[in-house]
């Protein structure tokens, strides 16, 4: 199948973890639903529609970490805009600002692999990416965190099964039988549980553990399902 490959990068990113509230923490990379929002921004699909358009049943998405994951915390003052207006003067029982600590990804850079069952939509997205144009402004999780993107390639990938292989993308663990830990100590593996399938009402139907190497190095494992490109690269889709 034909796979579109392109990079997304920026100065800062924030992909809020579902279990944090007052001090928001960030996933190390965007979940599939967030990537769907980015794709929708590029080709102009409304925020009320992109979760259907880029649903788990209709498309495949894989993500590669292209730069080491670096996280930082910053103190922010959120402005109280309840009632559609800002009250700059502190009044009894009404605090105009809410100070919080927020976690960000510093200099995030990811490579996206994308396939869609609708060929017309697929090639429209490929055209937009290759021409470096987007319908809406692209961001990395929050509207204030602007992103840029760059076309890489469009190549063929074929599905493979039950082999020992090095995977260059992050690894959904439901595809994995065994992981071979590198005893030399040059790999730093992390695991995060993230939402994988979300419907148009923003109800999550599946959470899954996802394995990744924090510097973006390949992970050697025994995979019950993966995809190999004509360039020899091996990836896993969500």
C-alpha positions in Angstrom: 0.0 0.0 0.0 1.1 3.6 -0.7 2.3 5.4 2.4 2.7 9.2 2.7 5.7 10.2 4.9 6.3 13.7 6.2 7.8 15.4 9.2 6.2 17.7 11.8 8.3 19.9 14.1 8.4 23.0 16.2 9.8 24.8 19.2 7.4 23.4 21.8 4.7 20.7 22.0 2.1 19.7 24.6 -0.1 16.6 24.3 -2.0 16.5 27.5 -2.2 13.2 29.4 -5.8 12.2 30.1 -5.3 11.7 33.9 -3.7 15.2 34.7 -5.7 18.3 35.6 -4.2 21.2 37.5 -0.6 20.5 36.5 -0.9 19.2 32.9 1.7 16.6 31.9 2.4 15.8 28.3 2.8 12.5 26.3 6.2 12.2 24.6 4.5 12.2 21.2 1.0 12.9 19.9 -1.6 10.1 20.2 -3.4 9.0 17.0 -6.4 11.3 17.5 -4.1 14.3 17.9 -2.3 13.4 14.6 -5.7 13.2 13.0 -6.4 16.8 14.1 -3.1 17.8 12.5 -4.0 16.1 9.2 -7.4 17.7 9.3 -5.8 21.1 9.8 -3.6 20.6 6.7 -6.5 19.8 4.3 -9.3 21.7 6.0 -11.4 19.1 7.8 -13.5 20.7 10.6 -12.7 19.7 14.2 -16.1 18.2 14.5 -15.4 15.8 11.6 -11.7 14.8 11.6 -12.2 12.0 14.2 -14.6 10.3 11.8 -12.4 11.0 8.7 -9.3 9.7 10.4 -10.8 6.9 12.4 -8.9 3.7 13.3 -11.1 1.8 10.8 -10.4 4.1 7.8 -6.8 5.0 8.1 -3.4 3.9 9.4 -1.0 6.2 11.3 2.5 5.5 12.6 4.9 7.9 14.2 8.7 8.0 14.5 10.6 10.1 17.0 13.2 12.1 15.1 14.8 14.1 17.9 15.5 13.1 21.5 12.5 13.7 23.8 13.3 16.6 26.1 10.6 17.8 28.6 10.5 21.0 30.5 8.1 22.6 33.1 7.0 26.2 32.9 4.8 28.3 35.1 1.8 29.9 33.3 -0.9 32.3 34.3 -4.2 31.3 32.8 -6.7 34.2 32.4 -10.2 33.7 33.7 -12.6 34.4 30.7 -15.8 32.9 32.1 -18.8 34.8 30.8 -16.9 35.6 27.6 -15.0 38.5 29.1 -11.9 39.1 31.2 -12.2 40.8 34.5 -8.7 42.4 35.2 -9.4 43.5 38.7 -9.5 41.0 41.5 -12.9 40.9 43.2 -14.2 38.9 46.1 -14.7 35.2 45.1 -13.3 36.0 41.7 -9.6 35.4 40.9 -8.7 36.8 37.4 -5.7 34.5 36.9 -4.9 30.9 37.6 -1.2 30.0 38.0 -0.3 26.5 36.9 2.7 24.4 36.1 2.6 22.9 32.6 4.9 20.3 31.0 6.1 20.8 27.4 8.2 18.9 24.8 11.2 20.9 23.8 12.0 21.1 20.1 9.7 18.2 19.1 10.3 16.5 15.8 8.2 13.6 14.5 7.9 11.6 11.3 4.4 10.7 10.3 3.5 7.6 8.2 -0.1 7.8 6.8 -2.4 5.6 4.7 -6.1 6.1 4.1 -8.8 4.0 2.4 -10.0 7.0 0.5 -7.5 7.5 -2.3 -8.8 10.9 -3.3 -8.4 12.2 0.3 -4.9 10.5 0.5 -3.6 12.2 -2.6 -5.1 15.5 -1.7 -3.2 15.4 1.6 -0.1 14.3 -0.2 -0.4 17.3 -2.5 -0.9 19.8 0.3 2.1 18.4 2.2 4.4 18.3 -0.8 3.4 21.9 -1.7 3.9 23.0 1.9 0.4 24.5 2.2 -2.3 24.0 4.8 -5.9 25.1 5.2 -5.7 25.9 8.9 -2.6 26.8 11.0 -0.9 23.7 12.2 0.0 23.3 15.9 1.6 20.8 18.3 -1.2 20.1 20.7 -2.1 23.7 21.7 -3.0 26.5 19.3 -0.2 28.7 20.7 2.5 26.1 19.9 2.9 26.6 16.1 4.3 23.8 14.0 5.9 23.4 10.6 5.9 20.3 8.3 8.0 18.9 5.5 7.3 16.3 2.8 9.6 13.3 2.9 8.3 10.6 0.4 5.5 8.5 -0.8 6.4 4.8 -1.0 5.0 1.3 -0.9 4.8 -0.7 2.3 3.9 -4.4 2.7 2.5 -6.2 5.7 4.7 -8.8 7.4 4.1 -11.2 10.3 5.9 -13.1 13.0 9.5 -12.1 12.5 12.4 -10.6 14.5 12.8 -7.1 13.3 14.0 -3.6 14.2 11.1 -1.1 14.3 11.9 2.6 13.7 8.5 3.9 14.9 6.9 3.8 18.3 5.6 0.4 19.1 2.0 -0.4 20.2 2.6 -3.4 22.4 -0.4 -5.4 21.1 1.7 -6.3 18.1 4.7 -7.6 20.1 5.6 -11.1 21.3 9.1 -10.5 22.7 11.3 -7.4 23.1 15.1 -7.8 22.9 16.7 -5.4 25.4 20.1 -4.1 24.2 22.6 -5.1 27.0 25.2 -2.5 26.0 23.1 0.2 27.6 22.9 2.6 24.6 19.1 2.4 24.5 16.6 4.0 26.9 13.2 2.4 26.7 10.0 4.1 28.0 6.4 3.0 28.0 3.3 5.2 28.1 -0.4 4.2 28.1 -2.3 6.4 25.7 -5.7 6.6 24.0 -5.6 4.7 20.7 -9.2 4.7 19.5 -11.5 7.7 20.1 -14.9 8.3 18.5 -16.5 11.5 17.2 -18.0 12.2 20.6 -14.4 12.1 22.0 -15.1 9.0 24.0 -12.0 6.7 24.2 -12.7 3.1 23.3 -9.2 1.8 23.7 -6.1 2.6 25.7 -2.8 0.8 25.0 0.7 0.7 26.2 3.2 2.1 23.6 6.9 1.4 23.8 9.5 3.9 22.5 13.2 4.6 22.7 13.6 8.2 24.0 16.3 9.2 21.5 14.4 7.7 18.6 16.6 4.7 18.1 15.0 1.5 16.6 13.6 -1.2 18.9 14.5 -4.8 18.2 11.6 -7.2 18.9 9.6 -10.2 17.7 6.6 -8.7 16.0 3.4 -10.6 15.2 2.5 -7.8 12.7 4.4 -4.9 11.1 4.9 -3.2 7.7 8.1 -3.1 5.6 8.8 -0.4 3.1 10.5 -0.8 -0.3 13.4 1.1 1.3 13.8 -1.7 3.9 12.4 0.4 6.8 10.1 -1.4 9.2 7.3 0.4 11.1 4.2 -0.3 13.2 0.8 1.4 12.7 -1.6 2.1 15.5 
